[in-house]
Amino acid sequence: MTSLSVETLAAGAVEPITSAGSGQLGIAVLAGIAVIVLLITKFKLHAFLALTIGSLALGAFAGAPLDKAITSFSTGLGNTVAGVGVLIALGAILGKLLADSGGADQIVDTILAKASGRAMPWAMVLIASIIGLPLFFEVGIVLLIPVVLLVAKRGNYSLMRIGIPALAGLSVMHGLIPPHPGPLVAIDAIGANLGLTLGLGVLVAIPTVIIAGPLFSKYAARWVDIPAPERMIPQRPSEDLERRPGFGATVATVLLPVVLMLAKALVDIVVNDPDNPVQRVTDVIGSPLIALLAAVLVGLFTLGRAAGFTKDRLSSTVEKSLAPIAGVLMIVGAGGGFKQTLIDVGVGQMILDFSKDWAIPTLLLAWLIAVAIRLATGSATVATISAAGLVAPLAADMSASHAALLVLAVGAGSLFFSHVNDAGFWLVKEYFGMDVGQTIKTWSVMETIISVVSLGFVLLLSLVL
């Protein structure tokens, strides 16, 4: 298991923009994070503004010249948006096509038609995991909740027995699997291989979602036994469509970017020759930009045209998919600016000086940092971005596999114990008609199980890779 070392940090060291000592830097980091937490939680300021102000506060507390702190923040914001902004946009387009064409409903109905009884919780995990690949967490919830409520009501199932597996599938995808924004930014900050991270993320996600989903739902159903609230059953998107895409074509479209990125990672490992024609081709088609672009272009036909969309309707769908992600892009960009400010003021060396005597494994340290920020801010994305920036210098001397595991450790920590400062907490509470105590017993505990179990599997993989 990789632990902290002087050589690890030295390999990725940069000239800091301040001459502050470790003590002052430690205070600066805590103050910067405290500013962000206070602005988000107390003053309800948008995370983009909070991260911007927190970055400047970090630089000021660290004694960095204001012009250099501004340059660090601007550079980090620009690099992050340039690196992942297009990917987030392409993912949003694919998700909107999946929802509006009825492709998501087609996946749901096909799988549910073949599942019943004890198999239903497992079917819900499968549905949520497939749909959750290209969709943001909140969008996935809005799509899946009607299905969860309908299945629970018509099949006379416990709401938690059906709902927890669906939520677990969505949450695991959101925290661990690119092309979701959090994992993408962490990969970019840490310099990990996307295909390898995706492959290892799937290995960690499968057992994690089984434990936190179908298995835990047995206990959640005993703790909170409530019926499905009929007032929360909305109309499904495909009810107004004359036809919708086929199951096979829909699944193939959703999985296309995953297959292309995994193929690139596999060829890179097996061939390991940059001049090999096969590797050169897979390097292109397996790059995140090309893989997602290919899925979007294919989806225009397999999803949009298959649902009878005209050219104008397709254009409108693409346009409508981009507006809602403006906030996400700005948060991610500001998080990248905060990350770059952390790096430029020399926080990597500060972390090493502070914890070198503890012999803390780097993966565990990354998880703990993400947990602390998640508990404070309530945002998995903010926790992922900030923690990745803090531990990024420690990845300089890591192998490709351990850098990928570092990303997953950060992602796991970002999911820990969702509570009242998390918008997802209230979304689940209202849709399922629970009170705060019931939401903590089910949703919050499920998130904690995902975080701890996924960390456990990350640590196990670090012992064998």
N, C-alpha and C positions, 0 to 999 in steps of 0.2 A: 504494500500500500504506500502510495507516495506521501511523504511528509515534507514539512518545510525545511529548506536548506539555504545556506548563503549562496551557493552556486546557482540554485534555481532562480533566485531573484536577480542575481548579477547578470545572468544571460539576457534578461529583458529590461535592464535598467535604462532609464532615460534621465537626462539632466533636468533636475527639478527647477521650477520657476520661482522657488523661494528657498531661503537658507534656514528655514525654521527647523528646530530640532524635533525629535520624535514626540516629546511631550506636548509641544504646541500643536503638532499635526494631529495628534490624537484628540485634543480638545477641539480642533478645527473640524475634524470629521464628525464628531459627536454633535457639535453645534450646527453644522450644515444639515445633518440628518434631522436634528431636532427642529430646525426651521421648516424643513419640508413637512415633517409630521404635524407640526403645529398649524401650518397654513392649510393643510388638507383636512385635518380632523376638527380643529377649533374654529377656523375661519371659513371652512368649506370652499377654499380657493381651488380652482381647477388645477389638476396635477401638472399641466404644462407650465403654468405660472409659478407654482410652488417649486418645481424642479429648477426653473430658471433662476429664481431668487435664491434658492438654496445653494446653487452652484456658485453664484457670486458671493454669497455669505461665506461659503467654504474657503474661497480664495482670499477673502478679506481676513478671516480669522487665522489663516495660515500665513498671513503677512506677504502674500503675493501682490505685485503691482496690479492695479485694477485693469490696465490695458491688456496685460498678459492673461489675466483670469478671463477677461471677455474673449480674447483670442482662443484660449483653450476651449471654452464653452462653445463658441461658434464653430470651431474646427470639429469638435466631437459631434455636434448636432448635424453639421453638413455631411460628415463621413457616414454617420449612422443612417440618415435618410437616404443617402446615395446607395448604401449597402443593402438596406432592407425595405426601403419605401416602395419600390416597384413590386417587390415580392408580396408585400401586404396588399397592395392594390390588386394584383392579379388574383390573389387568394380571395379577396372580397368579391371580385367579379365572378369567379367560379362558384363561390357560395351562393351568390344571388341567383345565378342561373339554375343551380341545383334546387333552390327553394321555389322560385317562381314558376319553373317548368313543371313542377310536380314530381321531379326526380326523387326528392327526399321522401315524399309520400309513397312513391312506388317502391322504394327500398323497404320502408316501414311495412307496408301492406303485404309485400311478398314474403318477408321473413315471418311476420306474425301469422300468416296463413299456414305456415308450416310448423308453428310452435304452439304448444298448449301446456297447461298444467305446470309441472316442475320446470319445464324448459323455458317458460316465459321470462324469468329474470335474466337468463343467459341470452335470450333473444334480444332483450332490451339493451344489454351490454354491447352486443354485436351491432345493433342499429346505431347506438350512440357513437360507437367508435368509428364506424364508417362515415356517418354524417359529420362527426366532429372533426375529421381530418381537414377539410377546407374551410370550416366555419369558425367564426369567433364564438367564444363561450356563450355570450348573451344571446346571439342569434340561434345557436344550437338549442338553448333552453326554450326559446319562444317556439321553435319548430317542434320540439319533442314533447313539451308539456301537454298539448292536446292529445297526443297519442297515449302518453302515460295515463292521463285521466280517463280516456275512453276505455283503454284496456282494463284498468282497475275496476271501472264501473261495470262494464259488460261481462267481464270474466269473474266478477265478485272476488277480486284479489285485494290483499292489503295494499294501500297506496304506497307504503314504504317498500314493500317487497318488489314493486315494479319501478318505483321512482328512483330509489337509491342506485340500482345498477345503471340506469340511464344517466344519472348525474355523475357517477364515477367514470363512466366511459368518456363523457364530455370533458371532465376536469383533468383526467390523465392526459388526454390529447392536448389540451390547452397548456398544460405545464411542462410536458416533456417532449412533445413531437413537433418539429418544424413541419410546415411553414407557419406556425403560429408566431405572433410577434415576439413574445418573451424568449422562447428558445432561439429564434433567429438572431435577436440582438445579443444574446449571450454567446452564441457561436461566433458572431462577428467580433465581439469584445475580446474573447479568449483566444480567438484564432484557431478554433477547432475545425475539423473536417465535417462538412454538413452531412454527407452521405453516411460516414461512419457514425456520427451522432444520431442520425435517424435510425440506423440499423440497431445500435445499442439501445436507443430509446424504445424501440419496439420490443426488444428482449426484456427490458425492465417493465414496460407498460403492461404486457400480457399477464404475468402473475399478479402484478399490483392491482389491476382492475378486477381480477377474479376475486381477490381477497377483500378489497374495499367495496365491491359491487354485490354480486350474488351471495357471497358468504356472509358479509356483514349485514346485508339486508334482512336476513333471518332474525337477527337480534334487534335491528332497528324497528322491524314490524311489531316486535313484542313490546318495545319501549314506548312506541307511539303508534297506536292503533286508531287511525282516523279514516273516514270515508273520503272519496274524491269529491271536492267541492264543485257542484254542477255549475255554479255561476262563473267558474274560471275556464270552462270548456269553450274555446273560440272556434271560429270557422277555420277549416284547413285550407291552405293556399290553393290546392288543386281542385277544390270543389267547383270552381267556376270554369274549369278547363274542359274542353270537349275530349281531348286526349292528352296523354302524357308519355314520356319516354319509357322504353323497356328497362327491365331490371338489369339485365346483363350489360347493356350499353351504359347505363347510369353508373354502375359500380366500376366498370372499366375506365370511365372518364375520371371518376374521383380518385382511383388508385393509380392512374397514369403517371402523375408527377412523382409519386412515391416509388414506383417501379423504376423509373428512369434514374432517379437519384441513387437508389440502392444498387442499380446496375453499374453506375459509375464507380461507386465505392468498392464493389466486388471486383471489377476489372482492375482498378488501381492496386488492389491488394494482390491479386493473382498474377497479373502481367507485370506491373511495376516497371514499366519502360515508357517514359514520356514520348519517345519517338515511334512507338508501335502504333500502326494505323488504327487498330481496334481501340486502343486506349485513347487516342486523339479524338476519335468519333464520340466515344462515350463521355469524354471530358466535356464535350460541347453539349450533347443532348441531355447529359445528366446534371448540367449546371442548374441551379435553382431557377434562374431567369428563364432559360429555354424550356425546362421541364414544366413550369407553371404556365408559361405562354402557350406551349403545345396543348396542355390540358384545356385552357380557355378556348383556344381556336377549335379544338375538337368538340368542346362542350357547346359551342354555338350551333353545331349541327346535331350532335347526339342528344342534347338537352333542349336547346331553344327551338330549332327547326322541327324536332320530333314532337314538340308540344304544339306545333302549329303557329309559332311566333312569326310574324312578318319581320321584314328588315327594320322597319321603324320600331317595332316592339323590342327587338333585340338591342337596338341602339339605346332605347329608353331604359332597358334593364341594366345595361352596362353603366349608363350615366347615373342611375339611381344607386348603384352599388358603391360608387366612389364617394358620394357626399358623407355618408355616416362614418367613414374611416378617417376623416380629417382630424378629429380629436385624437384618435389612436396614433396617427402619424406624428402629431405634434408632441404627444407624451413620449413616444419612443425616441423622437429626435432630441427632446430636452433631456431625456434620460441618458442618451449618448453624450450630450454635452456635460452632464454631471459626472459621468464616467471618465471622460477625458480630463476634466478638472482634477478629479481624484488622482489620476495617473500623473498629471503634470506637476502637482505640488509634492509628489514623492510619497504618497500614501503606501505604496507597495513596500518600501523599505521600513516604514513605520510599523506595518503589520508584522513584518519579519522580526524587528527588534522587540516588539511587544510580546510575541508568542513563541520565539525560538526555544525558550527553555521549557515550554510545555510539551513539546514533541507531539503537537496536535496534527493528525493527518490532514492534508490540505483539503481533501474532499469533505471531511467532517466540518472543518472550519468554514468552508464555503456554504455548507448547509446551514450552519448556525447563524451566519451573517444574514442569509436570506430569510431565515425564520424570524430573526429580530426585526428586520425591516417590514416583513409581511405583517407581523403582529401590531406594529406601530402604525403603519399606513393603511392597511387593509387592501392594498393593491398587489396582486401577484406580479403584474408587469413592472411596477416600480421596484418591487423587491428583487426581481430577476435582473433588471438593468443595473441597479445600484450594487448588488452583490457581485455581479460579473465584473463590474469596473474595479471593485476593491481587490478581487483575487486574480484579475487578469495577469499581473506581472508574475505570479507564481506558476503560470502555465508555460513560461518561456522555455524551460528545459524539460517539459513533459513529453512523453511519447504521444502519438496521435490518438491512441485509444484512451489514455488517461486524460488528455485534454477534453475529449468527448464526454468522459465520465464526469469531469469537473462541471461541464455545462448541465448535465443531468442532475448533479448534486445541488446546484443552484436552483434549477427548476423544481426539484423536490421540496426544497426549503420554502420556495415561494408559495406553496399550496398549504402550508401548515395552519391549522385552526382558523378558518374563516369565522369572523364574529361580527359584532354590530357596526364596525367601521368599514365593512366590505359591502359594496353594492350587490354582489352576488348573494350574500346572506339574505338581504331583504327581498330580492327577486324570488328566491326559492321559498321563503316564508310566505309571501303573498300568494304565489301560484298554488302552493299546496295547502293553503288555509291553516297554517300552524301558528302557534304562539312562539315567543322568543325562546322559551325553555325547550319546547319540542324541536325547534330548528337547531338548537345547540346539540341536543341529544342525537340528532340524525345527521344533518348536513355538516355541522362543525366537526363532529367526531369522524365522519367519513373522510373529510379533507385531511384531518390529522393522520388517519390510517394511511391514506395515499402517500403523504409526505414521509412518514416513518418507514413504511414498507419499501417504497421506491429507493430511499436512501440505503436501506439494508441490502437490496439487490445491487445497487451501485457499488457498495463496499465489497460485496462478494465478487463482482466482476473485476474489481481492481486487484484482487488477489490472484486472479488467473490470467489476466491480460498483461 
